[in-house]
Amino acid sequence: MGILAWIVVGLIAGWLAGMVMKGGGYGIVGDIVIGIVGGLLGGFLASVLFGADAVNGINIVSIITAFVGSVILIALVRALPGRSPV
């Protein structure tokens, strides 16, 4: 998947995860980064659990996979000690 596709999927997934997880938000760049890293995390988990390449372009499966990974990532970041609850 090209870099532009990663950015688009990351933006959509990060924004959706930010809306679902409710909080102070991370801004547009933060949402893109959370979405891209969430896409990597979601893609890794999907390949381990289901044996499938779930993030393979700009499509609904890629967005859902990146969204789930982003939600997991946000939950993990918020669970770190030393962070104030948002």
N, C-alpha and C positions, 0 to 999 in steps of 0.2 A: 504494500500500500504506500502510495506516495506521501511526502511530507504534508502537502496541502490537504490530502484526505485525512491524515492523522489530526491536523489542526481543526478541521471542520467537525469531525466526529468528537474530538476532545472538547471543543467548545459546546456542542450540543449536550453531550453527556455530563460535562462539568456543570453547566447551567442547570440542567434537570436535577442533578444530584444536590446542588446547592438549594434548589427550591424544596426538594423533598426533605432534606436534612435540617432545614430551618436553622438559621444562625446569622452571624454577622456578615457572612459572605467573604469571598476572597478576591473580588474584582474580576475584570475580564481576563487578565493575564493569569491570575490564580485559578480561575475556572478552567482555562485552557490547559494549564499544567496539571491540575487535578484530573481533568478528563483524559488527558493523554496517558498519565501514569495509571489512572483507573482502567483505561483500555488495555494497557499492558498487563495489569494485574488480572483483570477479567478474562483476557485472552489466555493467560497462563493457567488460571483456574479452570477455564472451559476445556483446555487441551488436556489437563491432568484428569479432570472428573469425567469428561465426555469423550475425549479423544478426537475433538473436532477443532478445525481452524475457524474460530468464530469471528475474528476481526480481520476482514478481507476486503474492505472497500467501504464506500459510503452507502450503507443500506441499513435496514431496520435491525437486523441481527447484530451488526457491529455496534450500533448505537445502544441497544439494550445491553449487550455484553460490557461495553465501556461504562454505561450507567451503573450497572451492578458493581463493577470494579471500583467506580468512583465513590459509591455509597459506602462500600467496605473500607476504602481508603480514608474517607472522612471520619468514619466511626473509629478507625484505629488511631488517627491523629488526635481526635478528641479524647481518646482513652489514655493518652500519654500522661504520665505524672508531670506536675508542674504547670499544666495548662489551666487557665481559668475557664469555668464552664460558660459556654456561649448560648 
